[in-house]
Amino acid sequence: MTGHEEQGGAGRRVGRRSRALKIVGLTLAGVMTLGIAGAGWVYWHLNDNIKSVDINSALGDDRPAKAVTTPTAEPSASASPLPTGSINILVLGSDSRSGKENKKLGGGSSSGARSDTAMVVHVDAGRTSATIVSIPRDTLVTRPSCPLSSGGSTSVAYNAMFNSAYSVGGAVCAVKTVESITGVRMDHYLEIDFSGFAKLVDALGGVTVTTDQDIDDDDSHLHLKKGTHHLDGTQALALARTRHGIGDGSDLGRIGLQQKLVKALLDRIASISLLTNPGKLYEVADAVTSSLTTDTGLDSLSELMRLGQSLKGLTSDHTKTVMMPVVTAPSDHNRVIAKEPAASELWASLR
């Protein structure tokens, strides 16, 4: 073999290596581009999942005053600090039967919806402790006049069931009614429906709950012996909806079970490392956002993430669950009214 041939062979090898490196480089560039595009698609998809209601514009200034908070430190050039002030959030569980999944889980008519579960979540300044106050849906209240999205407003209603506010005026009327009876400004609003709650529990791998008595409720299709159980999404939802076969069969017994579920969810979220498991994180995020309705202050993935990050120090051990003090309504033994002055004192402690 001549030197010219040897040089030509080396040239071909260099050329092949060069082409190979280019192919590898282009492939890596393609993978990176797809990864960035994929991340962008995930963000867009989750962000697009979220539905919102402009409660602030609908209610205007006819509301309790916002809590005065201590200003946070000046934001750095790289990022603004997470909020640390106290915050009040109205969380509703909607019993809407719309959609195939909700019909399957809840049954009943596809028309209309009610606030099956209502909780005022008060997070203390520093955001490491919280109080969750459940409002029985059977509470008789004075429902204020509420603006309607179609124009006009509802009439004031006396001795109306609390959960009727959502039925007649949606999220806006639910918030206005809660603020009317509590005197506490709701900084944010979160609503999740039947299928969303079940999907969230399944995405988290279930929740562990201990019941203090046997539960046999044909209406919610739940049958559990007294003790500790690991529940999937459908079972957890049935537990949240159970009212027959426990206590006196009223909404008050169910509230205790719902509060157990809230703490179980907090424990479950704390026990799994979502940030180290992108697949699981996406599954949980998709379950939450696909069935979530918020106020416009939380209607983006970035705002929800910011809220979640500000609450990372909150655990179930530092979360107190209570029910608004009530007594049997004189006008109807199947309904309750706020017990005074205990109810007013509770709400005052959250302002």
C-alpha positions as a printed NumPy array, in Angstrom:
array([[  0.   ,   0.   ,   0.   ],
       [  1.382,   3.405,  -0.909],
       [  1.543,   6.427,   1.347],
       [ -1.077,   8.126,  -0.768],
       [ -3.445,   5.222,  -0.216],
       [ -2.71 ,   5.267,   3.539],
       [ -3.481,   8.986,   3.69 ],
       [ -6.664,   8.45 ,   1.73 ],
       [ -7.753,   5.721,   4.151],
       [ -7.046,   7.971,   7.124],
       [ -8.949,  10.759,   5.424],
       [-11.946,   8.513,   4.924],
       [-11.802,   7.425,   8.613],
       [-11.629,  11.07 ,   9.74 ],
       [-14.477,  11.895,   7.407],
       [-16.59 ,   9.041,   8.763],
       [-15.846,  10.082,  12.366],
       [-16.721,  13.659,  11.507],
       [-19.993,  12.609,   9.947],
       [-20.694,  10.304,  12.906],
       [-20.047,  13.131,  15.381],
       [-22.307,  15.406,  13.375],
       [-25.067,  12.773,  13.423],
       [-24.647,  12.294,  17.182],
       [-24.638,  16.067,  17.665],
       [-27.75 ,  16.509,  15.553],
       [-29.427,  13.619,  17.384],
       [-28.624,  15.136,  20.81 ],
       [-29.805,  18.508,  19.581],
       [-33.012,  16.873,  18.371],
       [-33.533,  15.106,  21.691],
       [-32.947,  18.35 ,  23.586],
       [-35.346,  20.186,  21.304],
       [-37.972,  17.497,  21.783],
       [-37.379,  17.61 ,  25.53 ],
       [-37.853,  21.365,  25.628],
       [-40.884,  21.105,  23.36 ],
       [-42.233,  18.294,  25.547],
       [-41.767,  20.359,  28.686],
       [-43.473,  23.257,  26.954],
       [-46.371,  21.028,  25.928],
       [-46.718,  19.67 ,  29.485],
       [-46.808,  23.194,  30.912],
       [-49.325,  24.328,  28.291],
       [-51.498,  21.252,  28.863],
       [-51.562,  21.601,  32.659],
       [-52.069,  25.35 ,  32.442],
       [-54.909,  24.911,  29.939],
       [-56.605,  22.401,  32.275],
       [-57.355,  25.07 ,  34.878],
       [-60.735,  26.815,  34.824],
       [-61.271,  30.086,  36.668],
       [-63.881,  32.567,  37.874],
       [-63.183,  36.287,  38.266],
       [-64.591,  36.623,  41.775],
       [-62.854,  39.915,  42.58 ],
       [-64.46 ,  41.715,  39.637],
       [-67.871,  40.18 ,  40.335],
       [-67.949,  41.173,  44.028],
       [-66.095,  44.482,  43.829],
       [-65.448,  46.281,  47.113],
       [-68.528,  45.008,  48.967],
       [-66.46 ,  42.525,  50.948],
       [-64.627,  42.161,  54.264],
       [-61.29 ,  43.934,  54.387],
       [-58.138,  42.06 ,  53.431],
       [-55.919,  40.993,  56.299],
       [-52.977,  43.308,  56.932],
       [-49.728,  41.417,  56.405],
       [-46.12 ,  42.309,  57.136],
       [-44.319,  43.137,  53.877],
       [-41.799,  40.532,  52.721],
       [-38.209,  41.336,  51.962],
       [-37.355,  43.136,  48.753],
       [-37.162,  40.646,  45.883],
       [-33.702,  39.717,  44.684],
       [-32.6  ,  40.172,  41.116],
       [-32.952,  36.438,  40.467],
       [-36.355,  35.707,  41.962],
       [-39.102,  37.179,  44.098],
       [-39.506,  35.689,  47.587],
       [-42.355,  33.332,  48.329],
       [-45.309,  34.89 ,  50.208],
       [-45.354,  34.228,  53.948],
       [-48.447,  36.144,  55.115],
       [-51.621,  34.552,  56.445],
       [-54.144,  33.506,  53.838],
       [-57.776,  32.318,  53.703],
       [-58.931,  29.94 ,  50.977],
       [-62.47 ,  28.705,  50.4  ],
       [-62.248,  25.099,  49.225],
       [-65.394,  23.555,  47.757],
       [-66.033,  19.983,  46.717],
       [-68.651,  20.123,  43.983],
       [-71.193,  17.317,  43.61 ],
       [-71.721,  18.133,  39.94 ],
       [-72.953,  15.091,  38.026],
       [-71.938,  16.517,  34.654],
       [-69.597,  14.386,  32.557],
       [-69.432,  10.598,  32.297],
       [-66.893,  10.168,  35.103],
       [-68.816,  12.331,  37.57 ],
       [-72.1  ,  10.583,  36.724],
       [-70.467,   7.21 ,  37.324],
       [-69.036,   8.318,  40.664],
       [-71.967,  10.39 ,  41.885],
       [-75.058,   9.229,  40.077],
       [-78.133,  11.415,  39.958],
       [-79.174,  14.083,  37.501],
       [-76.701,  15.729,  35.136],
       [-78.271,  19.126,  35.73 ],
       [-77.109,  21.505,  38.434],
       [-74.535,  21.175,  41.171],
       [-74.14 ,  21.899,  44.86 ],
       [-71.228,  22.521,  47.188],
       [-71.166,  19.077,  48.762],
       [-68.14 ,  20.008,  50.883],
       [-67.135,  23.466,  52.102],
       [-63.971,  24.233,  54.044],
       [-62.377,  27.543,  54.97 ],
       [-58.625,  26.95 ,  55.064],
       [-56.825,  29.548,  57.175],
       [-53.037,  29.4  ,  56.922],
       [-51.213,  31.318,  59.633],
       [-48.459,  33.843,  58.951],
       [-45.274,  31.929,  58.216],
       [-47.383,  29.252,  56.492],
       [-46.298,  26.355,  58.723],
       [-49.615,  25.892,  60.547],
       [-53.252,  26.019,  59.497],
       [-56.841,  25.724,  60.675],
       [-59.463,  24.088,  58.462],
       [-63.054,  24.959,  59.325],
       [-65.831,  22.855,  57.785],
       [-69.218,  24.483,  57.212],
       [-72.1  ,  21.981,  57.292],
       [-74.023,  22.17 ,  54.034],
       [-77.304,  21.826,  55.978],
       [-76.669,  25.084,  57.877],
       [-79.502,  27.612,  57.547],
       [-78.111,  31.042,  56.667],
       [-79.148,  34.377,  55.259],
       [-77.992,  34.103,  51.673],
       [-77.05 ,  37.587,  50.394],
       [-77.95 ,  39.02 ,  47.009],
       [-75.395,  37.697,  44.531],
       [-74.469,  38.985,  41.062],
       [-75.185,  36.63 ,  38.186],
       [-72.919,  36.127,  35.17 ],
       [-75.966,  36.526,  32.933],
       [-76.703,  39.942,  34.448],
       [-78.84 ,  41.048,  37.382],
       [-78.606,  39.432,  40.787],
       [-80.292,  36.935,  43.068],
       [-82.629,  38.006,  45.856],
       [-81.691,  37.867,  49.514],
       [-82.918,  34.555,  50.968],
       [-83.569,  33.946,  54.65 ],
       [-83.261,  30.519,  56.299],
       [-81.707,  29.154,  53.12 ],
       [-79.481,  26.072,  53.159],
       [-75.84 ,  27.056,  52.925],
       [-75.092,  24.907,  49.887],
       [-77.91 ,  26.541,  47.911],
       [-75.607,  29.546,  47.353],
       [-73.513,  27.568,  44.889],
       [-76.624,  26.205,  43.197],
       [-78.119,  29.637,  42.478],
       [-74.984,  31.72 ,  41.898],
       [-71.977,  29.441,  41.489],
       [-68.566,  30.207,  42.943],
       [-69.246,  33.946,  43.252],
       [-72.314,  33.441,  45.442],
       [-70.588,  30.733,  47.47 ],
       [-67.751,  33.12 ,  48.29 ],
       [-70.086,  36.024,  49.048],
       [-72.216,  33.841,  51.342],
       [-69.174,  32.564,  53.245],
       [-67.837,  36.099,  53.661],
       [-71.283,  37.276,  54.784],
       [-71.651,  34.698,  57.546],
       [-68.011,  34.735,  58.69 ],
       [-66.849,  38.317,  58.19 ],
       [-63.607,  36.807,  56.842],
       [-62.201,  37.811,  53.445],
       [-61.528,  34.833,  51.165],
       [-58.2  ,  35.508,  49.453],
       [-58.623,  32.594,  47.066],
       [-61.126,  30.026,  45.845],
       [-60.512,  26.386,  44.914],
       [-63.114,  23.917,  43.69 ],
       [-62.596,  20.272,  42.779],
       [-65.246,  17.894,  41.459],
       [-65.993,  14.211,  42.079],
       [-63.786,  12.711,  39.377],
       [-60.918,  15.076,  40.159],
       [-60.781,  14.009,  43.804],
       [-60.83 ,  10.306,  42.897],
       [-58.106,  10.805,  40.268],
       [-55.929,  12.711,  42.73 ],
       [-56.117,   9.943,  45.335],
       [-55.305,   7.303,  42.696],
       [-52.4  ,   9.38 ,  41.361],
       [-50.992,   9.541,  44.893],
       [-51.264,   5.763,  45.234],
       [-54.204,   5.863,  47.633],
       [-54.578,   7.166,  51.187],
       [-54.568,   5.478,  54.575],
       [-57.459,   6.3  ,  56.898],
       [-58.527,   4.917,  60.268],
       [-62.269,   4.707,  60.956],
       [-63.65 ,   4.618,  64.49 ],
       [-66.684,   2.512,  63.594],
       [-68.021,   0.144,  60.957],
       [-69.387,   1.912,  57.883],
       [-72.224,   0.353,  55.883],
       [-73.662,   2.855,  53.437],
       [-75.488,   1.456,  50.42 ],
       [-75.976,   4.967,  49.027],
       [-72.229,   5.668,  48.767],
       [-71.472,   1.969,  48.153],
       [-68.987,   1.928,  51.015],
       [-68.658,  -0.959,  53.449],
       [-65.712,  -0.825,  55.843],
       [-64.987,  -2.486,  59.16 ],
       [-63.717,  -0.35 ,  62.008],
       [-59.947,   0.096,  61.714],
       [-57.213,   1.241,  59.354],
       [-57.709,   0.991,  55.59 ],
       [-55.746,   1.97 ,  52.489],
       [-58.304,   3.418,  50.092],
       [-58.177,   3.986,  46.357],
       [-59.787,   7.014,  44.71 ],
       [-63.287,   5.584,  44.379],
       [-63.285,   4.357,  47.986],
       [-61.913,   7.655,  49.296],
       [-64.613,   9.563,  47.452],
       [-67.257,   7.217,  48.878],
       [-65.874,   7.927,  52.355],
       [-66.086,  11.683,  51.724],
       [-69.726,  11.305,  50.649],
       [-70.835,   8.839,  53.343],
       [-73.462,  10.104,  55.745],
       [-75.888,   7.198,  56.233],
       [-74.902,   4.49 ,  58.674],
       [-72.647,   6.777,  60.743],
       [-73.646,   8.967,  63.662],
       [-77.149,  10.334,  63.26 ],
       [-77.029,  10.092,  59.467],
       [-76.629,  13.864,  59.097],
       [-73.959,  15.929,  57.396],
       [-72.176,  16.398,  60.743],
       [-70.906,  12.803,  60.864],
       [-69.638,  13.028,  57.308],
       [-67.594,  16.142,  58.094],
       [-65.459,  14.164,  60.548],
       [-64.622,  11.65 ,  57.814],
       [-63.825,  14.42 ,  55.333],
       [-61.405,  16.   ,  57.788],
       [-59.671,  12.639,  58.262],
       [-59.263,  12.463,  54.484],
       [-57.711,  15.928,  54.3  ],
       [-55.06 ,  14.973,  56.831],
       [-54.504,  11.628,  55.099],
       [-53.887,  13.469,  51.823],
       [-51.369,  15.801,  53.484],
       [-49.554,  12.8  ,  54.985],
       [-49.519,  10.965,  51.66 ],
       [-48.147,  13.951,  49.739],
       [-45.43 ,  14.4  ,  52.378],
       [-44.468,  10.708,  52.214],
       [-43.726,  10.51 ,  48.481],
       [-40.963,  12.371,  46.653],
       [-42.851,  13.913,  43.764],
       [-39.948,  16.106,  42.665],
       [-37.704,  13.073,  42.092],
       [-40.356,  11.243,  40.062],
       [-41.372,  13.371,  37.05 ],
       [-43.899,  10.786,  35.84 ],
       [-45.696,  10.695,  39.179],
       [-45.5  ,  14.475,  39.501],
       [-47.157,  14.905,  36.106],
       [-49.863,  12.355,  36.973],
       [-50.69 ,  14.185,  40.196],
       [-50.568,  17.617,  38.524],
       [-52.805,  16.457,  35.678],
       [-55.316,  14.958,  38.128],
       [-55.48 ,  18.176,  40.119],
       [-55.617,  20.7  ,  37.297],
       [-58.051,  18.801,  35.057],
       [-60.853,  19.056,  37.616],
       [-59.949,  22.35 ,  39.275],
       [-61.724,  25.704,  39.219],
       [-59.965,  28.647,  40.865],
       [-60.25 ,  32.385,  41.257],
       [-58.251,  34.38 ,  38.71 ],
       [-55.44 ,  34.851,  41.232],
       [-54.63 ,  31.132,  41.006],
       [-55.588,  30.376,  37.42 ],
       [-52.12 ,  29.55 ,  36.127],
       [-49.748,  26.694,  36.814],
       [-47.072,  29.139,  37.966],
       [-49.392,  30.695,  40.574],
       [-50.522,  27.286,  41.857],
       [-46.887,  26.157,  42.079],
       [-45.988,  29.337,  43.938],
       [-48.798,  28.726,  46.427],
       [-47.731,  25.103,  46.853],
       [-44.103,  26.079,  47.422],
       [-45.127,  28.611,  50.062],
       [-46.93 ,  25.81 ,  51.934],
       [-44.101,  23.27 ,  51.813],
       [-43.526,  23.628,  55.56 ],
       [-47.152,  22.792,  56.4  ],
       [-47.792,  19.294,  57.777],
       [-50.829,  17.45 ,  59.08 ],
       [-49.394,  17.63 ,  62.619],
       [-49.702,  21.415,  62.446],
       [-53.105,  21.431,  60.751],
       [-56.119,  21.795,  63.031],
       [-59.503,  20.617,  61.742],
       [-62.708,  21.906,  63.327],
       [-66.348,  22.354,  62.402],
       [-68.207,  25.615,  62.668],
       [-70.123,  25.403,  65.976],
       [-73.787,  24.642,  65.267],
       [-77.009,  23.708,  67.039],
       [-80.225,  22.182,  65.772],
       [-82.4  ,  24.747,  64.005],
       [-85.605,  25.509,  65.957],
       [-87.571,  25.59 ,  62.709],
       [-86.378,  22.234,  61.389],
       [-84.708,  19.447,  63.373],
       [-83.03 ,  18.223,  60.149],
       [-81.144,  21.515,  59.785],
       [-78.617,  23.419,  61.906],
       [-77.764,  27.05 ,  62.591],
       [-74.58 ,  28.694,  63.82 ],
       [-74.09 ,  28.385,  67.574],
       [-73.41 ,  31.785,  69.06 ],
       [-71.229,  33.297,  70.355],
       [-68.9  ,  30.334,  69.655],
       [-69.164,  30.601,  65.85 ],
       [-68.443,  34.341,  65.806],
       [-65.485,  33.871,  68.133],
       [-64.042,  31.194,  65.834],
       [-64.317,  33.388,  62.743],
       [-62.853,  36.377,  64.599],
       [-59.765,  34.308,  65.426],
       [-59.129,  33.815,  61.698],
       [-59.253,  37.49 ,  60.676]])
